[in-house]
Amino acid sequence: MAGKYFGTDGIRGRANTPKMSPELAMRVAIAAGRSFPARGERMRVVIGKDTRLSGYMIESAMVAGFTSAGVDVFLLGPIPTPAVAMLTRSLRADMGVMISASHNPFDDNGIKLFGPDGYKLNDAIEADIEALVDQAGSLSLPQGKGLGRAKRIDGVHDRYIEFAKRTLPRNVSLEGLRVVIDCANGAAYKVAPAALWELGAEVISIGVEPDGTNINRDCGSTHPVALSRKVHEVRADIGIALDGDADRVILVDETGAVIDGDQIMALIARSWHEAGRLEGGGLVATIMSNLGLERFMQRLNLQLHRTKVGDRYVVEHMRANGLNIGGEQSGHVVLSDFGTTGDGLVSALQVLSAMKQSGKPVSEICRQFDPVPQLLKNVRLNGGQPLSQAPVKIAIAEAEQRLGNTGRLVIRPSGTEPLIRVMAEGDDQMLVEKVVNDLVDVISRYREAA
């Protein structure tokens, strides 16, 4: 959905500006509190956050909004997004809220909303909430004893750690593995290293010193260079990089090579298929996943379903078609046998389990297919809509013709940042690079003109 406030992954923007102000956060909470049905006598909401400095401000504003709408609030503190989804169900809440801008820089923040089943709200429900946001100041609100209460919940880290550990088979231990974990100075900085250690691994942790401003800065899944260096330095068996809210994961093998979400999904899909656990005859990915993954699935007589970008759309397709593996190349991997949203730690544990059971190194088991050459470049917008300009449309049509049947072209506006993403892939790397660079030049000219 591309509404006034909600994008592909909730609401996101620069903190303490109109796009993500405490006033907006409070109005969103009031709108959600008044429009969402309570299952009991009073609506219950759980709120988690990552480690951004602005999280305190947004959290306080949402508490004020929810309690003024007569909602009881349970505060979880810094904790991964998948933990919020899990605890929404576990605590029998009517709604879950995660305050995070995921992989974005620290000065951004965002609001993700979950329903009582732990799934992200669909477009229709978000539209209902959005319709009330601008009316929040005129809504009828409870008085006196009708106001809500707020309290902090203890022990939520332990709950999530135990949940993650139970996703491994009982006979699998991580003893003998040296693991480097990069928590991006984000929401999983306590729980991820603890879970790995309790499962028996030797754990070396980086990105576990959040100061409110260093989340995702030169670390985590968007910047795996530091992780690669550390894996080399300590001769680790594997490196695991999470993002700011730990709903995505990127891996580094023992040689320091980076492994993306496509290879992770391929490994898990093949492993589950051979074990008779794969449901729906395939997996769900987005239009950004590599063509090599699609060919790999075809060789296994399995199907790759594609959706538009956004893990929520992947999940919706999984639910509608009975599949239990889906995700994105960026590292959102959804395993519906265990959870309702992307979970970086749980996905990494599935890879570690495959390592232990096969006795093979990560470099071998996570090279399930040879990716075709793929190039993605971003064009930052200054305003306007360059994709609607006739010369840009002509250039796109010509690029598609040049790639032919052996390649793909994907051009789309980002749902979380003011960017146009230009991606091409195909068997001819030089052609792919030429196509992307030419299109970036054309779009940039019209961006500047706008």
C-alpha positions in Angstrom: 0.0 0.0 0.0 1.2 3.5 -0.8 -1.0 5.7 1.4 -0.5 9.0 3.0 1.3 7.5 6.0 1.7 3.7 5.4 4.3 2.3 3.0 5.3 -1.2 2.1 6.4 -1.9 5.7 4.4 0.3 8.0 5.2 4.0 8.5 8.7 5.2 8.2 10.6 8.5 8.0 13.1 10.8 9.6 12.5 10.9 13.3 11.1 14.2 14.8 10.0 15.5 11.4 6.4 15.5 10.2 6.9 12.0 8.6 7.7 10.4 12.0 6.9 12.9 14.7 5.7 12.1 18.3 2.4 13.8 17.4 1.9 11.5 14.4 2.8 8.5 16.5 0.3 9.5 19.1 -2.4 10.0 16.4 -1.6 6.6 14.9 -2.0 5.0 18.3 -5.3 6.7 18.9 -6.6 5.7 15.5 -5.5 2.1 15.9 -7.0 2.0 19.4 -10.3 3.3 18.3 -10.6 1.3 15.1 -9.3 -2.1 16.0 -11.7 -4.5 17.8 -10.8 -5.7 21.3 -11.2 -9.4 21.9 -11.8 -8.9 25.6 -13.2 -6.2 27.8 -10.3 -3.9 27.0 -7.9 -3.8 24.1 -4.4 -5.0 24.8 -1.3 -3.8 22.9 2.4 -4.9 23.1 5.1 -2.5 22.0 8.7 -3.4 21.2 11.4 -1.2 19.7 15.0 -1.3 18.5 17.9 0.7 19.9 17.4 4.0 18.1 17.6 7.1 20.3 14.3 8.3 18.9 12.6 5.1 20.1 12.1 6.6 23.6 10.2 9.5 22.0 8.0 7.4 19.7 7.3 4.8 22.4 6.2 7.5 24.9 4.0 9.1 22.3 2.3 5.8 21.4 1.8 4.9 25.0 0.0 8.3 25.4 -2.1 7.7 22.4 -3.1 4.1 23.2 -3.9 4.8 26.9 -6.0 7.9 25.9 -7.9 5.5 23.6 -8.6 3.2 26.6 -6.0 0.6 25.6 -3.8 -1.3 28.0 -0.1 -1.3 26.9 2.6 -3.8 27.6 6.1 -2.5 27.0 8.7 -5.0 25.8 11.8 -2.7 25.5 14.4 -3.4 22.8 13.6 -6.7 21.2 13.5 -8.1 17.7 10.5 -7.7 15.4 9.8 -11.4 15.3 9.7 -11.5 19.1 7.0 -8.8 19.0 5.0 -10.9 16.6 5.5 -14.0 18.8 4.6 -12.2 22.0 1.5 -10.6 20.5 0.1 -14.1 20.3 1.7 -15.4 23.5 0.4 -12.5 25.6 -3.1 -12.7 23.9 -2.8 -9.1 22.8 -5.1 -7.5 20.2 -2.2 -5.7 18.5 1.5 -5.7 18.4 3.7 -2.6 17.6 7.3 -2.6 16.6 9.1 0.8 16.6 11.9 0.5 14.1 13.1 1.6 10.8 14.7 -1.8 10.2 17.9 -1.4 8.2 17.6 2.4 7.7 20.1 4.8 9.4 19.6 5.7 13.0 18.0 9.1 12.4 15.0 7.3 10.8 12.3 5.5 12.7 9.1 3.6 11.9 6.0 1.9 13.2 5.0 -1.7 12.2 1.6 -3.0 13.3 0.7 -6.7 13.9 -2.7 -8.3 14.4 -3.6 -10.7 17.2 -2.4 -13.6 15.1 1.1 -12.1 14.9 0.8 -11.3 11.2 1.4 -7.8 9.9 -1.8 -5.9 9.2 -3.0 -6.1 5.6 -3.6 -3.1 3.3 -7.3 -2.9 4.1 -6.9 -2.7 7.9 -4.0 -0.2 7.5 -6.2 1.9 5.3 -9.0 1.9 7.9 -6.5 3.1 10.5 -4.9 5.7 8.2 -8.4 7.1 7.5 -8.7 8.0 11.2 -5.2 9.3 11.8 -6.1 12.9 10.7 -9.3 12.7 12.7 -7.6 11.6 15.9 -8.1 14.9 17.6 -11.8 14.8 17.1 -12.5 11.2 18.0 -14.6 10.4 21.0 -12.3 9.1 23.7 -12.9 7.5 27.1 -12.8 9.4 30.4 -12.1 8.5 34.0 -11.8 4.7 34.5 -12.0 4.2 30.8 -8.4 5.2 30.3 -5.8 2.6 29.7 -2.7 1.5 31.7 0.9 0.9 30.7 3.5 -1.4 32.3 6.8 -3.0 31.4 6.9 -6.8 31.0 9.9 -8.7 32.4 11.4 -11.9 31.0 10.6 -11.2 27.3 14.2 -11.9 26.3 14.1 -15.3 27.9 10.8 -16.1 26.2 12.2 -15.3 22.8 15.4 -17.2 23.3 13.5 -20.3 24.3 11.3 -19.9 21.3 14.3 -19.6 18.9 16.0 -22.6 20.5 13.0 -24.8 20.1 13.1 -24.4 16.3 16.1 -26.7 16.2 15.6 -30.5 16.3 16.2 -31.9 19.7 19.2 -33.9 18.6 21.0 -30.9 17.1 23.7 -29.1 19.2 25.9 -26.3 18.0 28.9 -27.6 20.0 32.1 -27.4 18.1 31.0 -24.5 15.9 32.7 -21.1 16.2 30.1 -18.5 15.2 30.5 -14.7 14.8 27.3 -12.8 15.2 26.9 -9.2 14.2 23.8 -7.7 15.8 24.0 -4.3 14.0 24.0 -2.6 17.4 20.2 -3.3 17.1 17.3 -5.0 18.7 18.9 -8.5 19.0 22.1 -7.4 20.7 21.3 -9.4 23.8 19.1 -12.3 22.7 20.9 -13.5 19.6 24.4 -14.2 21.2 22.7 -15.7 24.2 20.6 -18.1 22.1 23.6 -19.3 20.1 25.7 -19.8 23.3 22.9 -21.7 25.1 22.8 -24.0 22.0 26.5 -24.9 22.5 28.3 -22.6 20.0 31.4 -20.7 20.7 30.2 -17.2 20.1 32.1 -14.1 19.1 29.8 -11.0 19.1 30.2 -7.7 17.3 27.7 -4.9 16.9 26.5 -5.4 20.4 27.2 -2.0 21.9 24.3 0.2 20.9 24.5 3.9 21.9 21.3 5.0 20.3 23.1 6.4 17.2 25.2 3.5 15.9 22.5 1.1 14.8 23.3 -0.3 11.3 26.3 2.0 11.0 29.1 0.1 9.2 27.7 -3.2 10.6 24.9 -5.7 10.3 23.3 -7.2 7.2 23.6 -4.1 5.1 27.4 -3.7 5.8 28.8 -7.3 6.2 32.4 -6.2 5.6 33.2 -6.0 9.3 31.7 -9.5 9.8 33.8 -10.9 6.9 36.9 -9.5 8.5 36.1 -10.9 11.9 35.3 -14.4 10.5 38.8 -14.4 8.9 40.4 -13.0 12.1 39.0 -15.7 14.4 38.8 -18.5 11.8 35.1 -18.9 12.4 32.9 -21.5 10.8 30.2 -19.0 9.9 29.3 -15.3 10.3 25.7 -14.2 11.0 24.7 -10.6 10.3 21.3 -9.3 11.4 19.7 -5.9 10.7 18.5 -3.3 13.1 15.3 -5.1 14.1 16.6 -8.6 13.4 14.0 -9.7 10.9 16.6 -10.3 8.2 19.9 -12.1 8.0 22.9 -12.3 5.7 25.6 -14.9 6.2 29.3 -15.1 5.7 31.0 -18.4 5.0 34.3 -19.6 6.4 36.2 -18.0 3.5 34.6 -14.6 4.2 32.2 -14.7 1.2 28.7 -13.2 1.7 25.6 -15.4 1.3 22.3 -13.6 0.6 18.7 -14.5 1.3 18.2 -16.3 -2.0 20.9 -18.9 -1.2 19.5 -19.3 2.4 16.0 -20.0 1.0 17.4 -22.4 -1.5 19.2 -24.4 1.1 16.2 -24.5 3.5 13.8 -25.4 0.7 16.0 -28.2 -0.6 16.6 -29.5 3.0 12.9 -29.4 3.8 11.9 -30.9 0.5 14.2 -33.9 1.0 12.9 -34.3 4.5 9.2 -34.2 3.3 8.6 -31.0 5.2 8.2 -28.5 2.3 4.6 -27.5 1.8 3.0 -26.2 -1.3 5.5 -27.5 -3.8 7.8 -24.5 -3.8 8.7 -21.3 -2.1 7.7 -17.6 -2.3 10.1 -14.9 -3.2 9.8 -11.4 -4.7 10.5 -9.9 -8.1 14.0 -9.0 -6.9 15.2 -12.6 -6.3 17.8 -13.9 -8.7 16.9 -15.8 -11.8 19.3 -18.5 -10.7 17.0 -19.3 -7.7 14.1 -19.8 -10.1 16.1 -22.1 -12.3 17.3 -24.0 -9.2 13.7 -24.6 -8.1 12.8 -25.8 -11.6 15.6 -28.4 -11.4 14.0 -29.7 -8.2 10.6 -29.8 -9.9 9.5 -27.1 -7.5 7.9 -23.7 -8.2 9.2 -20.3 -7.4 6.2 -17.9 -6.7 7.1 -14.2 -7.1 5.4 -11.3 -5.4 6.0 -7.6 -5.3 8.7 -6.4 -2.9 7.8 -6.5 0.8 7.9 -9.5 3.2 4.2 -8.9 4.1 3.3 -9.7 0.5 5.4 -12.8 0.6 3.6 -13.9 3.8 0.2 -13.1 2.3 1.0 -15.3 -0.7 2.3 -18.1 1.5 -0.9 -18.1 3.6 -3.2 -18.0 0.6 -1.4 -20.9 -1.2 -0.2 -23.1 1.6 3.5 -22.6 1.3 5.8 -22.7 4.4 9.0 -21.0 3.1 9.3 -17.5 1.6 11.4 -14.5 1.7 13.5 -11.8 0.0 17.0 -11.7 -1.4 17.8 -9.0 1.2 17.6 -11.7 3.9 14.0 -11.6 5.1 13.2 -15.3 5.4 9.8 -16.4 6.6 9.4 -20.0 7.9 5.8 -20.3 8.8 6.3 -23.6 10.6 7.8 -21.4 13.3 6.7 -17.8 13.0 4.6 -15.2 11.2 7.3 -12.8 9.9 10.9 -12.7 8.9 13.2 -13.9 11.7 17.0 -13.6 11.1 18.0 -15.7 14.1 15.7 -18.6 13.4 16.7 -18.6 9.7 20.4 -18.7 10.7 19.6 -21.6 13.0 18.2 -23.6 10.2 21.5 -23.2 8.3 23.5 -24.1 11.3 21.4 -27.2 11.7 22.0 -28.2 8.1 25.8 -27.7 8.7 25.8 -30.0 11.7 23.7 -32.7 10.1 25.7 -32.7 6.8 29.1 -32.2 8.3 29.8 -29.8 5.4 31.1 -26.2 5.5 28.9 -23.2 4.9 30.7 -22.5 1.6 29.5 -25.8 0.2 25.9 -26.1 1.6 25.0 -22.4 0.9 26.1 -22.5 -2.7 23.0 -24.2 -4.0 23.0 -22.5 -7.3 25.1 -20.2 -9.4 23.4 -16.8 -9.5 23.1 -15.1 -12.9 24.8 -11.7 -13.1 22.5 -9.1 -11.4 23.0 -5.4 -10.8 20.9 -3.1 -8.7 21.4 0.7 -8.6 19.4 3.4 -6.8 18.5 6.8 -8.1 17.7 9.3 -5.3 14.6 11.4 -6.0 14.5 15.1 -5.7 10.8 15.2 -6.4 8.5 14.5 -9.3 7.8 11.2 -11.0 10.5 10.4 -13.5 9.0 7.0 -14.3 5.9 8.7 -15.8 8.0 10.6 -18.3 7.7 9.4 -22.0 11.5 9.3 -22.6 12.0 7.1 -19.5 9.2 4.8 -20.6 10.8 4.4 -24.0 14.2 3.7 -22.5 12.7 1.0 -20.2 11.0 -0.7 -23.2 14.2 -0.7 -25.2 16.1 -2.1 -22.2 13.6 -5.0 -21.9 14.0 -5.7 -25.6 17.8 -5.8 -25.2 17.7 -8.3 -22.4 15.3 -10.5 -24.3 14.2 -13.9 -22.9 17.4 -14.6 -21.0 17.1 -11.7 -18.5 14.8 -9.6 -16.4 14.4 -5.9 -15.7 12.8 -4.6 -12.5 12.3 -0.8 -12.0 10.3 0.3 -9.0 10.0 3.1 -6.4 11.3 2.1 -3.0 8.5 1.7 -0.4 10.7 2.9 2.4 13.1 5.6 1.0 12.9 8.3 -1.7 14.6 6.1 -4.3 14.0 4.5 -7.7 15.5 1.1 -7.7 16.8 -0.2 -11.1 17.7 -3.9 -11.3 18.6 -6.0 -14.3 19.9 -9.6 -14.5 20.8 -12.0 -17.3 23.4 -14.4 -18.5 25.5 -11.6 -20.2 27.1 -9.5 -17.4 28.3 -6.7 -19.7 24.8 -6.3 -21.1 23.3 -6.2 -17.7 25.7 -3.5 -16.6 25.1 -1.5 -19.7 21.3 -1.7 -19.4 21.3 -0.6 -15.7 23.8 2.3 -16.2 22.0 3.6 -19.3 18.6 3.6 -17.4 20.1 5.2 -14.3 21.5 8.0 -16.5 18.1 8.5 -18.2 16.1 8.5 -14.9 18.7 10.8 -13.2 18.2 13.4 -15.9 14.5 13.5 -15.3 14.9 13.4 -11.6 17.1 16.5 -11.8 14.6 18.2 -14.1 11.8 17.5 -11.6 
